[in-house]
Amino acid sequence: MVNSAIDWKWSSYFYREKKSDKFFSLTDFSYIKLPEDWNEYVDKFLGEEDVNKILQSIKRQ
C-alpha cells in the first residue's frame, strides 16, 4: 500500500506527475487541464455513500 496515489507506480497519475520516460502513455497528451488541487482530489478518501454507489453500479453489471 502507498500513502498517496502518486506513489502507486502502476497508475497513470504516477506517470503523469513523475514524467517517466520508461513508459509512453496516453496521459502524456492530456487535452484537459487538471485543477490546481488535483493531487488532493485524487488522494481524498471515498465516503460510505460513494462506496455504496460504486458497489451498486458493480452489482448492476
C-alpha positions, 0 to 999 in steps of 0.5 A: 500500500502507498500513502498517496496515489502518486506513489502507486507506480502502476497508475497513470497519475504516477506517470503523469506527475513523475514524467517517466520516460520508461513508459509512453502513455496516453496521459502524456497528451492530456487535452484537459487541464487538471485543477490546481488541487488535483493531487488532493482530489485524487488522494481524498478518501471515498465516503460510505455513500460513494462506496455504496454507489460504486458497489451498486453500479458493480452489482448492476453489471 
